[in-house]
Amino acid sequence: MADRYLHLTGTAPGRFLTRRLGLPQPAPLRRWTLETPRLEGPLLHLTAGASAVTGVAEVLSRSGLPVVGDTDRPAAIVLDATGVATAAGLGDVHAALHPVVRSLTPGGRIVVLGTVPSPDDHHQAAAQQALEGFVRSLGKETGRGSTVQLVRIPVGGAAQAAESTLRFLLSPRSAYVSGQVIELTTATPGPGPAADPAAPLTGRTALVTGAARGIGAAVASVLARDGARVIVLDVPGAREELERTADRLGATALPLDITAPDAADRIAAAVPDGLDVLVHNAGITRDRRLANMPADRWAPVIEVNLDSVLRTTDELLEAGVITRGGRIVATASIAGIAGNTGQTNYAASKAGIIGLVRSLGPRAAADHGVTVNAVAPGFIETKMTAAVPLFIREAGRRMNSLSQGGLPVDVAEAVAWFAQPDSTAVNGQVLRVCGQSLLGA
């Protein structure tokens, strides 16, 4: 559904009127296209104090943007604050960014590099945790479609672990991601940038559940664009839409109820050579306040959104269907973080996904060489949100730092980043794709 307010603020009369009334001023977001695959302008590399990681300059040189030490109009700013270990050291963060933050181009990117707060050094822990509050606040200040993130690299680690993350965050692919904290692991970094950067998933097989329409179809489309052989799965009742999606993408359709007892066996049979990327996107809602919610509205949501994910993931991992170096990406929601009136069942199921990711991620990596992450969408423009009453829909669109709803492709781009072979150090993470929604953490 078209965002008429966003269109209005893009006109001269609309800008004048909304400024006079003190209304939000959303900027059109510049997303990835073949014509605009990267940001336009240089990357400004700054340091607050001494760096505590190695190889930052080398990794930034492969970001696709020209790296400079001084510029009037940066398209992106990367501040290495990994060496900030005291409260006084936070002054270096201010000194580095204060003079340049206003010069960031519209739709620009700011990424602060930090380290994991130490359990043994409360001064370092306080200083590094302070960066989170700083980044979340700055994300609400920058405006003009710009985003701000914090990436934590393990103490003593190498910047190579952050390479795929920085490529994603410093590109148009992350247009609707802001105010996020991504904590990398000490896992050995992946093989580095793909031989064909335009198709990093070449040779990999991906399966997407709930893929007949909406976010699932967008995820399947982006994975196919990135070179994956894609299998799209949805309930038999959606067979026609599923087959249309498959035909459009050159994918394989698998009509299957993911809650079926033999779902994992049938998935395994569809991928005799193994599965490299498993995307759990299937989900349903049965909204009603708890006092008015009978068990027959509660149970299906938990079964589809959570229990089927747990069951099929366990069975596919144990059977070795998901290959070593594989990726599992589940779909949570900001409802699972902040809660929603009338959605106790849905919020419980999506919070359960977050628990799954945080618990299984480290063990799946150690036992199977597989990473487990999740996306947590906010207000995304779909047929479902188009049916929301007008005033609630407008509140959902505007109550974030970018003052607009996201698109299914925004979620898909995040999934594709998690799925990349060189995202090995990204594990156990829940990335909110919500424009830095004011709801929740």
N, C-alpha and C positions, 0 to 999 in steps of 0.2 A: 504494500500500500504506500502511495506517495506521501512524503512528509511535506505538506504544503507550507508549514511554518518555516522549514529550512529553506524552501524555495523563496518564500517572502523575504527572509532576511538577506537573501542574495541579490535583492533589487535595491536601488538607491532609496525609493520611498520606504521600503520595508526596513532598511537599516536606520533611516532617520526616525521612523515611528517607534521601533523597538528600543532604540537608544533613549528616546525621550521618556518612554514608559518604564525604563529600567528592566526590560525583559532580556532573557538569554540571547546571546549572539552566536549561534552555532556556525562553525566554518565548514564548508563542504570538505569531506575527507578525501584525500588522494590515495586511492587503493592501487594495488598492483595491476598493471595491464602490460601487454606486449610492448606498447608504445612508451609506458612509464614504468620500467622495471626497477628503478632505483630513485632515491631522492636526488633532487637537483641542487648541487652545491657541495662545498667542501665539508670535511669532518674536522672539527677542532678538538685536538687531543690536549687535555690539561691534566695536571697532577697536583694533588693536595699533599704536600710533604713528600716523603720518599715512598716509592712503590714497594709493596710486600709480595708481589708476584712477578714472574718473569714473562717476557715475550709479548707484552701488551702492544707495543708499536708494530711488531711483526704481524700480529693477528689483525689489527686495524688496517694494515696495508692491504689486506685481502678482503676488506669489507665491500669493495666496489665503489668507494668514495675516495676522492683525493684527500689525504691527511695533511693537515697544516698545523702549525703552532700558533698562528695568529691570523685572524680574518675578521672582516667587518660584518659579514652575512653568512654565518655557518648554517648549513642544512641540518647538521647534527653536532652534538657536543658529547664527548666521552670524558668524564672526570674520574681519574684513578685515585680513589680515596682508600685503597687497601691498607695504606700505611698509617691511617689515622687511628691512634691508640689511646688518646687522652681527650678530655673535654676541651682543653686548650687547642688541640689539633683541629677541632671543628672550625676554628677560625680560618684555617687554610681552605676549607670547603667554601666558606663565605667569600673569602678573598678571590678564589678562582672563578666562581660563577657570578658573583654580583656585577662585575663590569660587563659581562657578555650575554647575560640571559635575555636582555631586551632585544639583542641583535639577531636572535634565532629566527630563521625564516618561517613563515606560516606553514603549518604541517611539519615542523621540524621535530627532531628527536633529541632528548637528553638521557643519557645512560650514566649512572654513577656505579662504579665498580667498588665493591666493598669485600669484606671477608666475613666468615662466620664468627659471631660473637663467642668469645672464649669462656668456657665454664670455670677456668682457673685464673682469669685476670679480669676482675670486675671493672677496672678502668677501661681496658680495651673493649669489653663487652658493652659498657655504657656508650662509648663513643661510636661503635659500629651499629648498635641498635638505634642510636640517635639518627643515623643516616636514613632509617626507614621512615621515621616521622618527617624528616626533612623532605624526602622524595615524595611521599604521599601529599604533603602540603604544596610542594612546588608544582605537582601535577594539577592541582586545583587553581593555580595562579597563571600558568603560562598562556592558556587560551589559544585562539587562532588555529585550532586543530592540532596543536603540538602535544607530545606525550613525554612522560618522564618515568624511568624505571630504575630499580636497584638490582644489580646482579652480584651475588655473593660467590666469590671464588674461595675454595678451601685455603686456609693459612698455609703458606709455603708452596702452594700449587702453581701451576702454569696457566697462563691466559689461554692456551690452546683449548682448555676445557670449555671455554666460553665462546668458542668461535662460531658454532652454529647459532647460538643464542644471540650473539651480537649481529650476525648477518640478518636474523629475523627482526630484531628490535630496531635496527638501523635501516629498515626498508619500508616501502609502502605496505608490505604484507601485515604489519602490526598496527594498522591505522586505528583500530578500536580497542587497543590494549594500552592502558595507562595506569600509573600508580601501583605497579606490581613489583613484588620482590621474588626473585628467582634464585634459589639456592642450589648451586651445583654440587655434585658429589666428587669424591676422590677417585672415581672410576677412571681407568685409562681412557683418554679421549679416543674418539672414533677415527676413522681413516682419513679425516680431513675433507675438504670440499670435494664434491663429486666430480668425476671426469667431465661430465656435462652439467654445469650448474643449472641449466634450464630444465633438466630432467634428473634430479638427484635420486629418484626412486626407481630408476630403470633397473629391471631385473628382479624387482621385489613384488610379491603378491600381497594385496591388501583386501580385507573383507570389512564392509561397513554395514552394520545393522540399522534398521529403520531408515533405509536409503531410498525409499520410493519418492520422497518429496522433501521439501524444506531443508533443514540443516543437513540431514543425512545425504540428500542428493547433492548438496553443495560440497560436502566433504568428499564424496566419491568423485565429483568432477575435478576438484583440485588435486587429489591423489593421482587421478588419471593424467591430468595435465603435467604432473611432475614425473610421469613415466611409469607409474605402477600398473601392473595388471590387476584390475579391480573386480571384485565380486560384490554385488549389491544384494542385500538380504532384507526382506520384509515379509509381513504376514501374507498368507495366500489370498486374503481378501483384497490386497492391494496389488495383485499380480499385474494388472494392466498398466498401472502407473510405474511399477517396478520394471517391467519389460521396456517401457518407453525410455526410462532413465538409462537402462542398460544399453539399449540400441543407440542412444545419443552419445554415449561415452565409449562404445566399443567394449563394454563390460559384460560380465556374466550374471544373469539373474538367478537368485536362489530363493524361491518362495518358501518360507519356513517360519513357523511360530517359534520364536527364540525361547519360549517357556516350555516347549515340548521336551519330554524326558530324553529323547534321543537327539536333541539339537546339536550337541557337541559331536556326536558320531556322524551326523549328516554334514556338518561343516568339515570335519576331517576327510570325509569321502570326496568333498568338492575340491580339496586342495591336496592331492596325493603327493605333491613334492614339498609340502609344508607351507605354513603361513608366516609371512614376515611382519605384517601389520594387522592388528585386530582393533577395530574401532567400535566400541559399544555406544551406539547412539540411540537405539530404540528406547522409546519412553512414552508413557501415557499420563494423563491427569484425570482425576475423578474428584473435583473440588467440592468441598462442603465443610462447614465448621464442624469441629469434632463432636459437639453435642448433637449434631444432626447427621453424622456420618455412620451409616450401618457398616457392618463388617464386609458386605459385598461390594462396597466402594473402597474400603481400605485395602483389602487383600490384593486385588489385581495390580494396584500401583506398586506395592512392595514387590510383588512377584516379577513384574516386567522390568521395573527400573533398577532393582537391586538384586533380588535372589537369582534371577536368570543370569545376571552378569557374574555373580560369585560362582555359580555352578559351572557355567560353560568355561569361564577362565580357568578354574581349578582343573577341570577335565582335560582341556586342551593343553595346559602346561604339563600335567602329569603324563599325558600320552606323547609328549614331545612334538605335537603338531606345530606349535609356535617355535620357529627356528631360533637357534642361538643368534644373538644380535637382533632379535625381534623387538617389536614395539606393541604395547597395549595402551590404548588411549580410551578413556571412558568419559562420558558426558555427565558432569555434575550440574550445578546451577547455583546462582547467588541465593536462590530460595533455600538451599541447603546450608548457607552461611548466615543469612539474615533472617530467614523465616518469612512466611507470607500468611496473612489471614485466609482461612479456608483451605490451606494446603498442608495440613499437618502430615498427611500421608506422603505427598510429593516431596516436601522438605525433608522428611525423615529418610526417604529413599535416596535423595541426592546428597544428604549429609553422610549417609552410609557409603556412598561411592567415594567420598573424600577419605573416610576411614579405611576403605579398601586400598586406596592408592598409597596412603602413608604407611600402612602395615606391610602390604605385599611388595611394594617397590624394592626395598633393600633385599628382601629374601629372593624375589624373582631374579634380580640381577646376580646374586651370589650363586643360586642353584641352577639357573637356566640361561643366564646371560641375556635376560629380557628386561627392558625398562617398563615401568608402569606410571602413567601420568593421567591427568584429567584436565579438561576444559570446563569452566564454569560460566556459561553464558549469562548475560544480563538481559536487557530488553532488546530482542532481535526482531527485525521486521519480517514476520511470517504471516501466513494465513491465520494462524492461531491468535497472534497479537492484533491482527487487523479486526478481529471480532470482539476485542475488548472495548468496553464503553469509552466514548471519546475522552472524557476528562481523565479517566484512569490511564488511558493510552498516552495522553499528552504528558502526564506526570512521569510515566515510565520512560518516555523519550527524553525529557529535560533534566531528570534528577541524576545527572552524571556530569563529569568534568567537561565532556565534549558536547553536552546539551543536545543529544540526538540519539536515535536508536541505531543499533548495529545492523549489519546484513549477515545472512547465512554464510557468505564467503569469509567474513571476518573470523568466524569460528573455524571454518575449514582451513584457513591459512595457519592457525595455531596448531591444529591437529597435524597438518603436513610438516610443520617444524618439529613437533614431537616425534614424527615418524621417520625423520631423516636418519640415515646410517651414522652420521657423525654427531648425533645428539645423545651419545652414550652417557655423558656426564649429567644429563637432565633426567632425573629420576625421582619419583615420589612427589612430584610437583602438581599443584592445582592452580592453573592459570585462569584468572577471571578475565573473560572477554566481555567487558561491560562498560567501556568508556570511563572507567573509574566511578562506578555507581556510588551514590551517596549512602546506599544501603549496605549494611554489613561491615565487615572488617576493612 
